[in-house]
Amino acid sequence: MKNKIIIAPSILSSDFSKLGEEIKAIDNAGADYIHMDVMDGNFVPNLTFGVPVIKSIRKYTDLPFDVHLMIEKPERYIEEYANAGADIITIHSESTIHLHRTIHQVKNSGKKVGVSLNPSTPVDVLKYIIEDLDMVLVMSVNPGFGGQKFIESTIEKIKDIKKLRSNIDIEIDGGITDITIKRCIDAGANIFVAGSYIFSGNYSERINKLREINL
């Protein structure tokens, strides 16, 4: 039986001048999650949004908020993001010294927890924590900006993660299109963040096209 494919449009590519309407539109178009890239200008060379924005748009949908913290020392803010409406909180393995402690901080807040790996970060970093996770997020571009080209080595990284734990959810973020998604599915990924691909066309048609690859 094939894994259910989860499509998580990234609002980083949406029109921020009407963010509430955009949230409703991608919900109606068939999205499974709402992916939110929180950037602090330190861990990545860009600034996006934080707790107040997430809290303000929570009322526009019941879909899970998939909050990706691209920030230094995320342990300082876990409780705030949990209270703002996050359902899944993903932290970068590279952003905190005490990764195991921060993972359990998320779990103790009652939220699902993910760990993200940058393109150059080896899978070995997951070895002693993967059983504590709900999800691994593999960056298939360098974090910080949308619209980048898919990094080919991502495919082998997905396969290596599946060897560590076969039943873990694997999310891919960066350069996902109807072309790249098929190879990621075949390698073992099941959750897909898509920004530019979805928001540059008809939302419903683009989401359906990604989902149909697995049929």
C-alpha positions as CSV (number, residue, x, y, z in Angstrom):
1,M,0.0,0.0,0.0
2,K,1.3,3.4,-0.9
3,N,1.9,6.0,1.7
4,K,-0.6,8.9,1.8
5,I,1.1,11.9,0.2
6,I,0.7,15.1,2.2
7,I,0.9,18.5,0.4
8,A,2.1,21.4,2.5
9,P,2.0,24.7,0.6
10,S,4.5,27.2,1.9
11,I,3.0,30.6,2.6
12,L,6.4,32.2,2.1
13,S,5.4,32.3,-1.6
14,S,1.9,33.7,-1.0
15,D,0.7,37.3,-1.2
16,F,1.3,38.7,2.3
17,S,-1.0,41.6,1.6
18,K,-3.9,39.2,1.8
19,L,-2.5,36.4,3.9
20,G,-5.8,35.4,5.5
21,E,-7.5,35.0,2.1
22,E,-4.5,33.0,0.8
23,I,-4.8,30.6,3.8
24,K,-8.4,30.1,3.0
25,A,-7.7,29.6,-0.7
26,I,-5.1,26.9,-0.3
27,D,-7.3,25.2,2.3
28,N,-10.2,25.1,-0.2
29,A,-7.7,23.9,-2.9
30,G,-7.0,20.7,-1.0
31,A,-3.9,21.4,1.0
32,D,-3.1,19.0,3.9
33,Y,-0.9,21.2,6.0
34,I,0.0,24.9,6.0
35,H,3.8,25.2,6.0
36,M,5.3,28.3,7.7
37,D,9.0,29.2,7.4
38,V,10.0,31.3,10.3
39,M,13.4,33.0,9.6
40,D,15.3,35.2,12.0
41,G,18.0,36.8,9.8
42,N,20.7,35.0,11.8
43,F,20.4,31.3,11.1
44,V,19.4,32.1,7.6
45,P,20.0,35.4,5.6
46,N,16.4,36.5,5.6
47,L,13.6,37.7,7.8
48,T,10.0,36.5,7.5
49,F,7.4,36.4,10.4
50,G,6.9,35.1,13.9
51,V,4.5,34.4,16.6
52,P,2.1,37.4,16.1
53,V,1.5,36.5,12.5
54,I,0.9,32.8,13.1
55,K,-1.4,33.6,16.0
56,S,-3.4,36.1,13.8
57,I,-4.0,33.6,10.9
58,R,-4.9,30.6,13.0
59,K,-8.6,31.5,12.7
60,Y,-8.6,31.2,8.9
61,T,-8.2,27.4,8.8
62,D,-8.4,24.2,10.8
63,L,-5.5,22.6,8.8
64,P,-2.4,21.7,10.8
65,F,0.2,24.5,11.0
66,D,3.5,23.0,10.1
67,V,6.0,25.5,11.6
68,H,9.6,25.3,10.4
69,L,11.8,27.3,12.8
70,M,14.9,28.5,10.8
71,I,16.1,30.4,13.9
72,E,19.1,30.3,16.3
73,K,18.4,28.8,19.7
74,P,14.8,27.8,19.0
75,E,14.5,26.5,22.6
76,R,13.9,30.1,23.7
77,Y,10.6,30.2,21.8
78,I,9.1,26.8,21.7
79,E,6.3,27.6,24.2
80,E,5.4,30.8,22.3
81,Y,5.0,29.0,18.9
82,A,3.0,26.2,20.6
83,N,0.6,28.7,22.1
84,A,0.3,30.6,18.8
85,G,-1.3,27.6,17.1
86,A,1.5,25.4,15.7
87,D,0.7,21.7,15.4
88,I,4.1,20.6,14.2
89,I,7.3,22.4,15.3
90,T,10.4,21.6,13.3
91,I,13.8,22.7,14.6
92,H,17.1,22.5,12.7
93,S,19.8,20.2,14.0
94,E,22.3,22.9,13.3
95,S,20.6,25.6,15.3
96,T,20.8,24.3,18.9
97,I,23.6,22.8,21.0
98,H,21.2,20.6,23.0
99,L,19.1,19.0,20.3
100,H,17.7,16.2,22.4
101,R,16.6,18.6,25.1
102,T,14.9,20.9,22.6
103,I,13.1,17.9,20.9
104,H,11.6,17.0,24.2
105,Q,10.7,20.6,24.9
106,V,8.5,20.5,21.8
107,K,7.0,17.1,22.8
108,N,6.3,18.4,26.3
109,S,4.4,21.3,24.8
110,G,1.9,18.7,23.3
111,K,3.0,19.3,19.7
112,K,4.5,17.0,17.1
113,V,8.2,17.5,16.6
114,G,10.4,17.4,13.5
115,V,14.1,17.9,13.0
116,S,15.4,19.5,9.8
117,L,18.7,18.8,8.1
118,N,20.5,21.3,5.8
119,P,21.9,20.0,2.5
120,S,25.4,19.5,3.9
121,T,24.3,18.0,7.2
122,P,24.8,14.2,7.3
123,V,22.1,11.8,8.3
124,D,24.2,10.5,11.1
125,V,23.1,13.4,13.3
126,L,19.7,11.6,13.6
127,K,21.1,8.3,14.9
128,Y,20.4,8.8,18.6
129,I,17.3,10.9,18.3
130,I,15.2,9.5,15.4
131,E,13.0,7.3,17.7
132,D,11.9,10.5,19.5
133,L,10.8,12.2,16.3
134,D,7.5,12.5,14.4
135,M,9.1,13.7,11.3
136,V,12.4,14.5,9.6
137,L,12.5,17.5,7.3
138,V,15.1,17.3,4.5
139,M,16.1,20.6,3.0
140,S,16.4,20.1,-0.8
141,V,17.7,23.6,-1.2
142,N,19.8,25.9,1.0
143,P,17.4,27.5,3.5
144,G,16.6,31.2,3.4
145,F,15.0,31.9,0.1
146,G,12.2,30.5,-2.1
147,G,12.5,29.5,-5.8
148,Q,15.8,27.6,-5.7
149,K,16.7,24.5,-7.7
150,F,16.3,21.1,-6.2
151,I,19.6,19.6,-4.9
152,E,20.1,16.1,-6.4
153,S,21.8,14.5,-3.4
154,T,18.5,14.8,-1.5
155,I,17.4,11.5,-3.0
156,E,20.2,9.5,-1.4
157,K,19.6,11.3,1.9
158,I,16.0,10.3,1.9
159,K,17.0,6.6,1.4
160,D,19.6,6.8,4.2
161,I,16.9,8.2,6.6
162,K,14.6,5.3,5.8
163,K,17.4,2.9,6.6
164,L,17.6,4.4,10.1
165,R,13.8,4.2,10.7
166,S,11.5,2.8,8.0
167,N,8.2,4.3,9.4
168,I,9.4,7.9,10.0
169,D,7.5,10.7,8.1
170,I,10.0,12.4,5.8
171,E,9.2,15.9,4.6
172,I,11.0,17.6,1.7
173,D,11.3,21.3,1.4
174,G,12.7,23.1,-1.7
175,G,12.4,22.9,-5.4
176,I,9.4,20.6,-5.3
177,T,7.5,20.3,-8.6
178,D,5.5,17.7,-10.5
179,I,8.9,16.5,-11.8
180,T,11.0,16.3,-8.7
181,I,8.2,14.9,-6.4
182,K,8.1,11.5,-8.1
183,R,11.7,10.7,-7.3
184,C,11.3,11.8,-3.7
185,I,8.2,9.6,-3.3
186,D,10.1,6.6,-4.8
187,A,13.0,7.2,-2.3
188,G,10.6,7.2,0.6
189,A,9.4,10.7,1.3
190,N,5.7,11.4,2.0
191,I,5.3,15.1,3.0
192,F,6.0,17.8,0.4
193,V,6.5,21.5,0.9
194,A,5.8,23.5,-2.3
195,G,5.8,27.2,-2.5
196,S,6.6,28.7,-5.9
197,Y,5.2,25.7,-7.7
198,I,1.7,26.1,-6.1
199,F,1.4,29.8,-5.8
200,S,2.5,30.6,-9.3
201,G,-0.5,28.8,-10.8
202,N,-4.0,27.6,-10.1
203,Y,-3.7,26.4,-6.5
204,S,-6.2,23.5,-6.8
205,E,-4.7,22.3,-10.1
206,R,-1.1,22.4,-8.8
207,I,-2.0,20.6,-5.6
208,N,-3.9,17.9,-7.4
209,K,-1.1,17.5,-9.9
210,L,1.4,16.8,-7.1
211,R,-0.9,14.4,-5.4
212,E,-1.7,12.5,-8.6
213,I,1.9,11.5,-9.1
214,N,1.4,8.9,-6.4
215,L,-1.7,7.3,-7.9
